[in-house]
Amino acid sequence: MSSQPSSPASRQIVWQSVVTVISAAILIGAEVFGAAFAGGWALAILFDLGDTGAHILQALLFVAGVFVMIAFIRNASRVEPFTRRA
């Protein structure tokens, strides 16, 4: 028995879930990216890397933050599905 995929027209957006996940992503994103910039600056001072080292560390931590946010949104969309069948 093979089931045919449902057409996009039969799905309905669950706006409450979308708003919940986006709101949480904004809050967590502010913390993650703030920590990336502050952490890069603090580590550069700790290891006496100078301004260039600080910028490099901030960029690396920023990229790590992007991966954290992607993982968060993917996992959150599993818990709070964005669509449901109509």
C-alpha positions in Angstrom: 0.0 0.0 0.0 1.6 3.2 -1.1 0.0 6.5 -0.1 0.2 9.4 -2.4 1.8 12.5 -1.0 -0.8 15.1 0.0 -1.1 18.2 -2.1 0.1 21.5 -0.7 -3.4 22.8 -0.8 -4.5 20.3 1.8 -2.1 21.8 4.4 -2.8 24.7 6.7 -0.3 26.9 8.4 -0.4 26.9 12.2 0.4 30.5 12.9 0.5 30.1 16.6 3.4 27.6 16.3 5.2 29.8 13.7 5.0 32.8 15.9 6.1 30.8 19.0 9.2 29.4 17.2 10.1 32.7 15.6 9.8 34.6 18.9 11.9 32.0 20.7 14.5 32.2 17.9 14.7 35.9 18.2 15.3 35.6 22.0 17.8 32.8 21.7 19.5 34.4 18.7 20.1 37.6 20.6 21.8 35.5 23.4 23.8 33.3 21.1 25.2 36.1 18.9 25.7 38.4 21.8 27.7 35.6 23.5 29.7 35.0 20.3 30.8 38.6 20.0 31.5 39.1 23.7 33.2 35.7 24.0 35.4 36.4 21.0 36.4 39.8 22.5 37.1 38.2 25.9 39.1 35.3 24.6 41.2 37.7 22.4 42.0 39.8 25.5 42.7 36.7 27.6 45.2 35.3 25.0 46.5 38.7 23.9 45.5 38.2 20.3 44.8 41.9 19.4 42.0 43.3 17.3 42.5 41.0 14.4 42.4 37.9 16.6 39.3 39.2 18.3 37.6 39.7 14.9 38.6 36.2 13.8 37.3 34.6 17.0 34.1 36.6 16.8 33.6 35.4 13.2 34.2 31.8 14.2 31.9 31.9 17.1 29.3 33.7 15.0 29.4 30.8 12.5 29.0 28.4 15.4 26.0 30.5 16.5 24.4 30.1 13.0 24.7 26.3 13.3 23.1 26.5 16.8 20.2 28.6 15.5 19.6 26.3 12.5 19.5 23.3 14.8 17.2 25.1 17.2 14.7 26.0 14.5 14.8 22.5 13.0 14.1 20.9 16.4 11.5 23.5 17.4 9.6 22.9 14.1 9.4 19.2 15.0 8.0 20.0 18.4 5.7 22.8 17.2 4.8 21.8 13.6 4.3 24.7 11.2 1.6 23.0 9.2 -1.2 20.5 9.7 -3.5 18.7 7.3 -6.8 20.5 6.7 
